[in-house]
Amino acid sequence: MKKLDLATQLNTNDYPGRGIVIGKSADGKYAVTAYFIMGRSENSRNRVFVEDGEGIRTQAFDPSKLTDPHLIIYSPVRVLGNKLIVTNGDQTDTIYELMDKQYTFEQALRTREFEDDAPNYTPRISGILRFGEEGFNYAMSILKSANGNPDSCQRFTYSYTNPVNGEGHFIHTYMGDGSPLPSFEGEPELVGISGSIDEFTDMVWNNLSEANKVSLFVRFVDLETGKYETRIVNKNK
């Protein structure tokens, strides 16, 4: 698979929707993950990321303008033991709760489907980072309709063992803008990972569509100590 430039993948797509990046820093010292949200409606754009324990949650920037919390308010990031879960919806809680009961990542997601937002039927995208004696590895998942047919749910999981330094994978909900919005196609895109946490954060944020970007979360986890740094950027301030 050809390695793509993440900045180009972002700035040539006006509406990737919500996106997850997972990989390893170029120096091999850090596990890297990023999650961003975008919005076209006032309800979608009226959000910010806030820290919640070791994870984050979305909340309304202006509560008086929140018209429908369904699919808008959720916890994108949670930590369960040596696992970091990042998703684009409330399936974060499903993964957390079922994995805590010894389900696998795939088994937990088998209980869920794409979002019920006809006619888009937005895919549910999820990622999990695992840290332990066997080293760092990660997996990504997408649950999507059958080309817009809600009668069939297609489930794909991709696992990455011993990730390569300076590389990661990028999965997002939409191929671009449209009506209905076209769902992501294919396996997660191979992208380069470079720079410090601040450089990486700035690169992602600055290459998202100015009109549609809402919030960004980035975390670098030290693979030796387990300590992490987090950056949160909100358009609403």
N, C-alpha and C positions, 0 to 999 in steps of 0.2 A: 504493500500500500504506500502510495506517495505521501510523504510528510508535508502537510500544509502549513501555511503561515496563519496563526490564529488571528492576528490583527486583520488580515485580508478577509478571512472567513467572516469576521464580524462587520467590517465596514463596507462589504459588498452585499450585505443582506439587510434590507431596511427593517425586516421584522422576523428575526429568528425566534421571537417569543420569549420563552424561558430556556436557560441553558446551563449545563453542568460541564465543567472541565475537571479532570482528575489526571495527575501524572506525578513526575518527579523532577526536582530542580536539576539544572545542568551540572551542578557540582555533586549531585547525589546525596546531599545532606538532608533534604527536606521532601516530604510528601506534600503535594500541592493540590488544593482544590478550590474551585470558584463556582459560585452560583449567582446568576443574575435573573432579574425579572424585567419585563417590559409591559407596556399597556397602551391600548388605543382608546379605551373609554375613560371617562372621568373616574368611574369607580375603580378601575384597574390602576390608574395613575395615582390615586389617592392613598398611597401606601408608603411605608418605610420599613426597613429592617431594624430590629432592636435585639440586643443580646438577651438571652434567656438561659441562665445557667451556663453550661458549656456549649450550648447551641444558640440558635436565633429563632425569632418568630416574626411574622408580618403583623403590622397593626395599621389602622387607619391614621393617616396624617391629620386629617380633619374629621373627627368622628361624626360631625353633623352632616357630612356629605357621603357617608357610607350608606349605600342603598341596598347592597346584597353581599353579605359576608361569605356566601357559598362560593367555594373555589378561590376565594381571595385571601381569607385569613387562615393561616396554618403555620406550622413549624417546619421550615425547610431543612433545618440542621439539628440533629440530636446526637448525643454520644452515649453508647452502650458499652461499658467496659473498655475493651481495646478496639472498638469499632466506631467509626464516624459515618453517620448516615446523612445523605443529602438528597433531597427530592424536590419536585415541583408541586407538591400537594400534601394532603393529609395522609397519604400513604407512608409518610415518615413515621407516623404513630403506629400504623399497622406493622411496619417492619420492626420497629423498636419493641412493640409489645409481643409479637410472635417470636422474634429471635430470642427474646428474654425467656420464652418457653421452649427453647431449643429447636424451633423451626429454622430452616435455612432461609437465606435471602430470597431464593427462587420460590420456595414454598409459601413464604409470607405474601409475595406478590401475586401468587396464583389465586389469592382471595380477592384481588382487585381487578378493575378494568380501566379503560380510558375514561376521561371525564365526560359527564353527561351534559355537555354544552352544545347541543345540536345547533347548526349543522356542522360545526368544526370537529366535534369529538376529539378534543385535544389529547394527544398522547400523554400518558403518565411516564415521566422519565425519572430514574432513580440511580443512585450510586452508593457504593459502600466501600470504605477504606478499612483495611484490617492491619493491625500492627501486632507483632508477637515474636516468639522465638524463631519462627520460620521466616521472619522478615516481613516486608511490606508488600501487600498485594491489593488489588481492587477489582471491583466488578461494576458493570453498568447494565441497566435494564430499560427497555421501552415496551409499554403496553399500548397498542394502537388498534384502531378499527381497520377493517378490510377495505382499504381505499374509500373510506367514507361510509361504508355499510356497517351500521351499529349492531347488526345481528351476529357479527363475528369479531372476536377479540384475538389479535395476534400478539404473541409474547416472545420477546427476544432477550437473552441475557448474554453478556460478553464478559469474560474473565481474563484478567491480566496478572500473571505471576512474574515476580522479579522484574518490575518495570525498568525500562531503559532510562538512564540519566538524560535529562533534557527533552524527554518526550512525554506526551500525555494524549488523552482522548477527549473529544468534544462531542456532546450530544445535545440537541436542542429540539424544541417542539415543532417548529415550522420551517419549511424550506424557503419561505418568504411571505410577503403580504398577499392577500387575496380574499375572495369571498366565494365559498368557504376557504378558510386558511388551509393551505396544503401541508399535511403532516410530514414530519421528518422521514427521509428514506435512507435505507442502507444501514451499515454498521457505523458505530461512532467514528468520527473523523480523527485520523492521526495528526496531531499538531505538535509544534515545538513549544517547549517551556524554557523561558530564560529570564534572567534578572532577579533582583531582590524582590521581596514581597511588595514593597512600595512601587518599584518599577513595573512589576507584573500587574498590580492593581490599576495603576495609571494607564497601562497599555490597554487592558480590557475595557475600562470605563470610557476612555477617550475614543475608542473605536466602535462603541455602540451608538446607534442612531440617537442623535440629540433629541429628536422629537418624541421618541418612544421609550427611551430607557427610564427606569424607575429606581432600582436599587441593585447593589452588588455586594456580595460577601466573598472574601478571600481568606484562606487559612494556609499557613505553612507549618507543618509539624516536623520537629527535629527527630530524625529517625534513630538517633542514639539515646536521647533523653526523654522523648515523648512530650517535651514542652512545645507549646505552639504560640504563634502570633496570629492575630486576626485583624482584618481590615473590613470596615463596613462603609460603603458610600451610598448616600441617599440623595436623590435629586431634590426631594422636598426637604427644606430646612427651616 
